[in-house]
Amino acid sequence: MSVINQMLKDLEQRSPEQGGGNAAPIAVPEKTSTVKVVAYTVLVLLVVNAVGIYIWQLLNENSALKQQNQARPAAISTSVNSQQSTPIKVIENKEQATAKLPSKEEVIENSSTDKEAFAEQMAAKNMPRRELSKAQFPPVQASEQSAVKPPVSENKVAVKQVQQATNSVVNHAQVTPASKEQELQVTAKPVAKMSVSRRQLTAEELVTQKMAQAEELLAAKDIAKAEQRLEDILIISPNHIQARKKLAALWFGRKAYQKASNLLSQGIALYPQDKSLRVMKAQVHLKQQQATLAYQTLLPLAELEDVEYQVMLANVAQQSSQWQSAIDAYKLLEKMQPGSGRWPLGLAIVYDKTSQFPLAIQAYKAALLKSGLTASSAEFAEQRIKALGE
């Protein structure tokens, strides 16, 4: 206001000077500037007053919210303390205990009301401050704070706490032996749980599983799938000799001689003393008219005392003209089965082919003295003895 008064005084002082007549053009712009200054001043005052009123309203609303939030816990604590201060009587019989326990409908109602109250509180907290008005949250006076009542849900929570305390007192109270039969017995039923876990098979278990599958496929005459299972076994366990023999036999049966020979050669390298692998490989070579390779396969175990092995060695030795090996094989057979005439007869034939006639005659005579010869074999031995000069 002092600024406005000063402006008015300046105008009064300048008014006599304007009577001269020459100052008239200058007075008009000075009056216009004064009016603008007054208008700006009034506008600034209005804006400042509006901002002050807005801030004052916000402060009142915040204070009202704080008073309400402080009043609710205080009221809850006073109601709980008043309820807990009442003496709790020990329930002596089952009828009184069941009468004071809340029903299922009450528990459901309490939980639903609690959820609604909690939802309302969260919605109130999430609302922006500008949407709050004095009509929704009126300021609470200090004298009225004690009269604020807690929500219904909070009262019910307090009641439930009191009931739980009562039940614990009843369960731990000492009663007479006569009243023990009437005492409530709550048994917790164990919850059945089922868990499914995967266990990775070991290499041995996987090999056993695939071997059983291969046997089933062979029984069903599904050769292709059986070969696949056996190949899987050899990939997992190259030392599995049975899978190697079965797979070699399957390849030999479908005339895959080269694959069978390679597979058996790998097996012999792993198990050089295994006679069956050498016999199978010798059979593969004989099918291919490779008597020399068959003989070389069997020769490392020439001293093995096995009838089947020595018979094959004697035969492939004769086919490959390895006469001494054939003679040694027949002598070993005669040692293993001295009562059989087959082995002296085979030895006599080898002597006969190598022009060792005295030894051949002696072997023919030994064969005739022993059993096991067919009529045609005995007749052949007699004819050779006569032919050789006896």
PyMOL commands that set and color helices and strands:
alter all, ss='L'
color gray80, all
select helices_A, chain A and resi 2-20+24-84+94-100+104-126+129-131+145-147+152-172+177-182+203-219+223-236+241-253+257-270+275-287+291-301+307-319+323-336+342-353+357-368+375-387
alter helices_A, ss='H'
color red, helices_A
deselect
rebuild
show_as cartoon
